[in-house]
């Protein structure tokens, strides 16, 4: 039988991870993202735009030709949008 599959490597290979963010974002933007991830809150629109561009650029570099915004809540409740 062939070598065992490294599932974490396969499914984590094309993920815009915190490490990739740290490489691609300015220190100020990265620290804001990390703070919001750890403590909650909202990103500033400026930071959100910088993160979106960095993520899109990374995805295109990795062969993406199409993308979508997919919101997956981490709260365990529904993901209804409320403006």
Secondary structure by P-SEA (a helix, b strand, c coil): cccccaaaaaaacccccaaaaaacccaaaaaaaaaaaaccccccaaaaaaaaaaaaaaaaaaccccccbbbbbcccccccccc
